[in-house]
Every structure is written in C-alpha cells, then in structure tokens.
Amino acid sequence: MRNVTRAATVGVILLSALLPMAPSAVGATGDGWVSQIGTYDYLVKPDYDGLAPVGPATAGMTLGLGTFDQLNGELVMIGGVVYRVGTDGVPAVASPAATTPFLQTVRFDPDRSAPVPPGTLCSGLPALVDELAGSGDGMVAVRVRGTFTNLVTRSVPAQTEPYPTLATVVATQTLFNLGSRRAVLVGFRTGPDLAGTGAPGLHLHGITADRTAGGHVISCVAGTDVQMSVQVATGVRVSGQHAR
C-alpha cells in the first residue's frame, strides 16, 4: 500500500499556460498524477469554450469527470470509457473529437478501500474520503459503487456567449430522480490548498450499472453494499488554460 500521507505535499504543474495541450503531453502514466484540462477557476470566469479534445486528453486513463464545450452536458469517465450525459439524462459514448473546457482524469489505482456505512448521505461522503486519504488537503481520486437510494443527478444545457455565470447555469439544471439504483460514482476531492484547481470539496459524477442514466451527483443515500476507494494524487498536471 502506498503512503497516503503524501496528500499534504501535492503539487500542481502547468504544462501550458496559453495553448491547448498536445496529445503527447496528456499521456497516461499511472504515476499517480491527475491530468487536467483547464481549471475550476476557468469555468467560473465564466468561460466554457472547449480547450482540448477529450480523445487525446483521456488516452490511457480510466476514471474522470468534466464537461463539454459550452457546458453541453456532463462528462463521466468509467473504465476508460467517456460518456456524455445531456439534459435527457441518458449516457452516450462521447466523440473523441468533442472538446472540453474542464476535465480531470487519472489512471485509477486506489490506495485504500472501505465499506460506506448504510444510510450515509452523499453529503457525508467527504468526511469518509478525508479519513481514508489521511488528510483534507491535496487532490484525491474517488470511486464509490454499489446500490444507492434517493439517487439524484443533473445535467445542464449548452450555453452561448456572452456566457452566464456558473451559478446562473446551475439554476437551469435538469434534475433526474433515479430512485434506487446500482451505480458507480467517480470524481475528485479538492483540498483547500488546491483551491481553484478543481471544484471545491468532493465533486462526483455518476452512471448507473446498466448505463441508462447518470450525470452530476446531487444527492444519494448509501445502501448495504456500497464501497469507497480512494487514490491520493501525487500531483496535478494542468494543461489547456488560456487567457480570453
């Protein structure tokens, strides 16, 4: 088992400050680093222009989340497959040429796993992540899978310029009340030391086991078979950022 206390010294490397990343810069390494297109700060500017195609950006990676050009749907990556969940709530395999303004991926190799106590709310998951990771700082990749009740996800429609604020966009979200479903939730916990790199706190997207529904996770209740696995990132490689 790797030393998970390294979260306190996690770093961020900016591979390109002005130009979209080259495919060779993305390559999957399995070295514990999170590869990221854009930043959360980029989205809240607001700026939703795609920065890089998802195909090269996710090559060799296995777990991730993000969005698409103009916020056109939620991006969920599970088992190396990238799905787009639009406002119909139905996952579809994304085109490799589709671009993204914000994407976080990792070649998932969990440090630790533990059962989630039945009845745990989604709002209670961050504390469990911190406990497993051994720290509230740094970047932690997270997978939570099993049967959930009261599972609610969302997606948002594509936006046009001049872009509204992210808060305004979220106010127009479409909610999907999925009830009791087997599902996989994936995402990242961003600590306060990396504020602005990823969404603050625990950010999860999910997809049902039968691949018929998914989106950004709003709420859930863990059933009796839910397992959480975490990987404390060595660091974060950010590419694709540009100035408007």
Secondary structure, DSSP 8 states (H G I E B T S, - for coil): ---GGGGGG-EEEES-SSS---HHHH----SSEEEEES-HHHHTTT-----EEHHHHHTT--EEEEE-GGG-SEEEEETTEEEEE-TT--EEE--TT-EES-EEEE----SEEEE--TT-BGGGHHHHHHHHHT-SSSEEEEEEEEEEEEEEEEE-----SS---HHHHHTT-EEEEEEEEEEEEEEEEE-GGGBTTB-SEEEEEEEETTSS-EEEEEEEEE-TT-EEEEEE-SEEEEE-----
